[in-house]
Amino acid sequence: MTEILDIVVLVFILIGAFFSVVAAIGVVRLPDVYTRNHAASKSATLGVMFILMGTFIHFAAEDHTNTRLILAIVFIFLTSPVGGHLINRAAYYTGVKMWDRSVRDDLMERVGNLNVRSADGKNRKTDELKK
Amino acid sequence: MRSGDLILQTMSKVVFFIIILFSIHLFFEGHYRPGGGFVGGLMTSGAIILLLLAYDMETVKKILPFDFKWLIAVGLFISVLTAGGSLLFDVPFFTHVHDYFNLPLLGKTSLHTAALFDLGVFFVVVGVTLTIIQTIGESE
């Protein structure tokens, strides 16, 4: 029984490590802040959740059920995408440019006339920042 | 300053209670495992700072309508009372006692006066952190 659990733990932790490596490679190789954030927030979240799940199973098999790990999994699942969303939102509203091969920007039509504070502290229209 | 981000505000409503519950858990298990008044207090103030980030200063003042400097005074008062209470029983200052009690719901529980001292530390840490954050946040 413990051997099977060991294999399950091994698989969980290897999957988690794999997703973390994929996230790191994505951050290095993707072209702009939005795609990088997409890699970092999705893949790293899943990787960390898998590693925590493997740790939980490992200690639960030894009768040390650690409910903090379950809480941590739920917490990371809730908060990490929100963090990614906030970083992307802040990047968009401060006028960070998208990859030059991007094809459409639907949010631009909605918030095109919005006044945002650019990096030099002056209020500018987002249209000017995009140029 | 209002961020007005619906996703952040909704999520901080949920996450606030998780952080508060975990800080209470850290506070109470401090005697047997890593944790205690300092970490619990820091985590509680972290939860309140999350509300400050998601909403604004006025909203948090409406939720917690008291001056956080009072928390420092209350915490120091609790700690000094705990330490000085030992003088009433003709033992040295800061002597702690513990005993086992049968509480109605919890059953046999060991209660220690060091927990009261820790409660004082908890209040002081929450008060100091939030006073610092509030003072920096309000200055223009």
Chai-1 contact restraints between the chains, C-beta under 6 A:
chainA,res_idxA,chainB,res_idxB,connection_type,confidence,min_distance_angstrom,max_distance_angstrom,comment,restraint_id
A,F75,B,I18,contact,1.0,0.0,6.0,A-B,restraint_1
A,T79,B,V15,contact,1.0,0.0,6.0,A-B,restraint_2
A,V82,B,I7,contact,1.0,0.0,6.0,A-B,restraint_3
A,V82,B,M11,contact,1.0,0.0,6.0,A-B,restraint_4
A,H85,B,I7,contact,1.0,0.0,6.0,A-B,restraint_5
